[in-house]
Amino acid sequence: MLGHRSKARSLKRVAFFSGCSTQELETLSERLADLEVVAGTEVVREGDAAGDFYVIVTGTADVHQGGKLVGTMGPGDCFGEVANLLHIQRSATVTATSQMHLLVTDEPGFFDLIHGTAGLHAKVIDAMAERHP
C-alpha cells in the first residue's frame, strides 16, 4: 500500500495530472485506493458498463479491441476515463501481462477527482483527445 506522497508521485507521471501542484496531487491521491492484480487478470472488459478509473503504478497490460491487440500500457498510464466521462460501455479489454499495482477510484470518485481540482477537467479532455483521435 502506498502512502499519499508516493501516490502523488505516481500521479505526476500521468499526462493529465502532470500540470497539477504537489498539494493538488496529494489531495487527489487521498481519493485513490491501492489494488494489486496478477498477470492474466482482465481488469476491464470491452462492452462492460463504466466503472472504475485506474492508474498503473507498476506492471504492464495489453489493450484489446474487438479481440485485436491495439496497445500496451505500463507505469504512468491510466485507463477507464473514457467510459466514465462519456457514460458509455468500456471501449477495450485491459489484461494484466505482469503483476500490477494500480491506483483506483470508482465512477463517482472519478467525477469528484476531476471536477474538484481547478482546470483538471480540461486536462483530462485534452489527454483523451490525444489518446483517442
C-alpha positions as CSV (number, residue, x, y, z in Angstrom):
1,M,0.0,0.0,0.0
2,L,1.3,3.4,-1.0
3,G,1.3,6.5,1.2
4,H,-0.2,9.8,-0.1
5,R,3.2,11.2,-1.2
6,S,4.1,8.0,-3.1
7,K,0.6,8.0,-4.8
8,A,1.1,11.7,-5.6
9,R,4.5,10.9,-7.3
10,S,2.7,8.2,-9.3
11,L,0.0,10.6,-10.4
12,K,2.6,13.1,-11.6
13,R,3.6,10.6,-14.3
14,V,0.1,10.6,-15.7
15,A,-0.2,13.1,-18.6
16,F,-3.3,14.9,-17.5
17,F,-2.1,15.2,-13.9
18,S,1.3,16.5,-14.8
19,G,0.3,20.1,-14.5
20,C,-1.1,19.7,-11.0
21,S,0.7,21.2,-8.0
22,T,2.1,18.9,-5.3
23,Q,-0.7,19.9,-3.0
24,E,-3.3,19.1,-5.7
25,L,-1.7,15.7,-6.3
26,E,-1.7,14.9,-2.6
27,T,-5.3,15.8,-2.4
28,L,-6.1,13.6,-5.4
29,S,-4.1,10.7,-4.0
30,E,-6.4,10.6,-0.9
31,R,-9.2,9.6,-3.2
32,L,-7.4,6.6,-4.8
33,A,-7.2,3.1,-3.4
34,D,-4.4,0.6,-4.0
35,L,-5.2,-2.6,-6.0
36,E,-2.8,-5.5,-6.7
37,V,-3.6,-7.8,-9.7
38,V,-1.8,-10.8,-11.0
39,A,-0.8,-11.5,-14.6
40,G,-3.7,-12.7,-16.7
41,T,-6.3,-10.7,-14.9
42,E,-8.8,-8.9,-17.1
43,V,-9.0,-5.6,-15.3
44,V,-11.8,-4.2,-17.5
45,R,-13.7,-5.9,-20.3
46,E,-14.8,-4.3,-23.6
47,G,-18.6,-3.8,-23.5
48,D,-18.9,-3.7,-19.8
49,A,-20.6,-0.8,-18.0
50,A,-18.4,2.2,-17.0
51,G,-16.9,1.8,-13.5
52,D,-13.5,2.3,-12.0
53,F,-10.7,4.6,-13.2
54,Y,-7.2,3.2,-13.0
55,V,-3.6,4.5,-12.8
56,I,-0.8,2.0,-13.4
57,V,2.0,2.3,-10.7
58,T,3.9,-0.8,-11.6
59,G,3.4,-3.6,-14.2
60,T,2.2,-3.9,-17.7
61,A,-1.1,-4.6,-19.6
62,D,-2.3,-5.4,-23.1
63,V,-5.2,-3.5,-24.6
64,H,-7.5,-5.4,-27.0
65,Q,-10.4,-4.0,-29.0
66,G,-12.6,-6.4,-31.0
67,G,-10.2,-9.2,-30.0
68,K,-7.2,-7.5,-31.6
69,L,-4.2,-6.2,-29.7
70,V,-4.2,-2.4,-30.1
71,G,-1.7,-1.3,-27.5
72,T,0.3,-1.9,-24.3
73,M,0.4,0.1,-21.1
74,G,2.8,0.5,-18.2
75,P,3.6,2.7,-15.3
76,G,2.2,6.2,-15.7
77,D,-0.6,5.1,-18.0
78,C,-4.2,5.2,-17.0
79,F,-7.5,3.8,-18.3
80,G,-11.2,4.0,-17.6
81,E,-11.7,7.7,-18.1
82,V,-13.4,7.4,-21.5
83,A,-16.3,5.2,-20.3
84,N,-16.6,7.3,-17.1
85,L,-16.7,10.7,-18.8
86,L,-19.0,9.7,-21.6
87,H,-21.1,7.3,-19.7
88,I,-20.6,4.6,-22.3
89,Q,-19.5,1.0,-22.2
90,R,-15.9,0.1,-21.9
91,S,-14.2,0.6,-25.3
92,A,-11.5,-2.1,-24.7
93,T,-10.4,-5.0,-22.6
94,V,-7.3,-4.4,-20.5
95,T,-5.5,-7.5,-19.3
96,A,-2.5,-7.6,-16.9
97,T,0.6,-9.1,-18.6
98,S,2.5,-9.0,-15.3
99,Q,1.8,-8.4,-11.6
100,M,0.4,-4.9,-11.4
101,H,0.0,-2.3,-8.7
102,L,-2.9,0.1,-9.6
103,L,-4.5,3.1,-8.1
104,V,-8.2,3.0,-8.5
105,T,-11.3,5.1,-7.8
106,D,-15.0,4.4,-8.6
107,E,-17.0,6.4,-11.1
108,P,-18.4,8.9,-8.6
109,G,-14.9,9.3,-7.1
110,F,-13.5,9.9,-10.6
111,F,-16.0,12.7,-11.2
112,D,-15.2,14.3,-7.8
113,L,-11.5,13.9,-8.7
114,I,-11.6,15.8,-12.0
115,H,-14.2,18.3,-11.1
116,G,-12.8,19.1,-7.6
117,T,-9.5,20.3,-9.0
118,A,-9.3,23.6,-10.9
119,G,-8.5,23.0,-14.6
120,L,-8.3,19.2,-14.3
121,H,-11.4,18.5,-16.3
122,A,-10.0,20.3,-19.3
123,K,-6.6,18.5,-19.0
124,V,-8.5,15.1,-18.9
125,I,-10.4,16.1,-22.1
126,D,-7.2,17.2,-23.8
127,A,-5.4,13.9,-22.8
128,M,-8.4,11.9,-24.1
129,A,-8.3,13.7,-27.4
130,E,-4.6,12.9,-27.8
131,R,-5.1,9.2,-26.9
132,H,-8.3,8.7,-28.9
133,P,-8.1,10.8,-32.1
